[in-house]
């Protein structure tokens, strides 16, 4: 078998495998887009599907606290200094 015929055989097998992959999924629907039609129809016929609380435009909050948080994001506090390194030499604690 020559090199070209082996390549054609491998490509042909790959193409046939791609066609069989969708068949092996065993879908119960006609199309992949078939879904929950009962829920769609009930939402379609709903007069106002929005949450009643979504009309509340009054946001509870403290302006001074929000400004302090925004300031802390803009100017973060400096990191704390690294801890002192303790070296035990002969059982006594020596700080460098």
C-alpha positions as CSV (number, residue, x, y, z in Angstrom):
1,X,0.0,0.0,0.0
2,X,1.5,3.3,-1.0
3,X,1.7,6.4,1.2
4,X,-1.0,8.3,-0.8
5,X,-3.5,5.5,-0.6
6,X,-3.0,5.2,3.2
7,X,-3.6,8.9,3.5
8,X,-6.8,8.7,1.5
9,X,-8.0,5.8,3.6
10,X,-7.4,7.7,6.8
11,X,-9.1,10.8,5.6
12,X,-12.1,8.8,4.3
13,X,-12.4,7.0,7.6
14,X,-12.3,10.4,9.4
15,X,-15.0,11.9,7.3
16,X,-17.3,8.9,7.8
17,X,-16.8,8.9,11.5
18,X,-17.9,12.6,11.6
19,X,-21.1,11.7,9.9
20,X,-21.9,8.8,12.3
21,X,-21.1,10.9,15.4
22,X,-24.4,12.8,15.2
23,X,-26.4,9.7,14.5
24,X,-24.9,8.0,17.6
25,X,-26.2,10.8,20.0
26,X,-29.8,9.3,19.8
27,X,-31.7,12.5,20.1
28,X,-35.5,12.2,20.9
29,X,-36.4,15.4,19.2
30,X,-36.6,16.4,15.5
31,X,-34.2,19.3,15.9
32,X,-31.6,20.2,18.6
33,X,-33.5,23.5,19.2
34,X,-36.6,21.7,20.5
35,X,-37.1,22.7,24.1
36,X,-39.6,23.6,26.8
37,X,-42.6,24.8,24.8
38,X,-45.1,24.7,27.7
39,X,-43.0,27.1,29.7
40,X,-42.4,29.3,26.6
41,X,-46.2,29.5,25.9
42,X,-47.0,30.3,29.6
43,X,-44.4,33.1,29.6
44,X,-45.7,34.4,26.3
45,X,-49.2,34.8,27.7
46,X,-48.2,36.3,31.0
47,X,-49.4,39.9,31.3
48,X,-46.4,41.3,33.3
49,X,-43.5,38.8,33.6
50,X,-41.4,41.2,35.7
51,X,-40.9,40.9,39.4
52,X,-43.1,43.6,41.2
53,X,-40.1,44.6,43.2
54,X,-38.2,45.6,40.1
55,X,-40.1,48.9,39.9
56,X,-38.6,50.0,43.2
57,X,-36.0,52.7,42.3
58,X,-35.2,53.7,45.8
59,X,-31.9,52.0,46.7
60,X,-31.2,51.8,50.4
61,X,-27.6,52.8,51.3
62,X,-25.4,55.3,53.0
63,X,-23.6,57.8,50.8
64,X,-20.8,58.5,53.3
65,X,-20.1,54.7,53.6
66,X,-20.1,54.3,49.8
67,X,-17.7,57.3,49.4
68,X,-15.3,55.8,52.0
69,X,-15.3,52.4,50.2
70,X,-14.7,54.1,46.9
71,X,-11.8,56.1,48.5
72,X,-10.3,52.9,49.9
73,X,-10.4,51.3,46.4
74,X,-8.8,54.4,44.9
75,X,-6.1,54.8,47.5
76,X,-5.5,51.4,49.2
77,X,-3.7,51.4,52.6
78,X,0.0,50.5,52.6
79,X,0.8,46.8,53.3
80,X,1.9,46.0,56.9
81,X,5.6,45.6,57.5
82,X,7.0,42.1,57.2
83,X,7.3,40.2,60.5
84,X,10.7,40.0,62.2
85,X,12.8,36.9,61.4
86,X,13.7,34.8,64.4
87,X,16.7,32.5,64.1
88,X,17.3,29.9,66.8
89,X,21.0,29.4,67.4
90,X,21.9,27.0,70.1
91,X,18.4,27.2,71.6
92,X,18.4,31.0,72.1
93,X,16.1,33.2,70.1
94,X,18.0,35.9,68.2
95,X,16.1,38.5,66.2
96,X,17.8,40.0,63.1
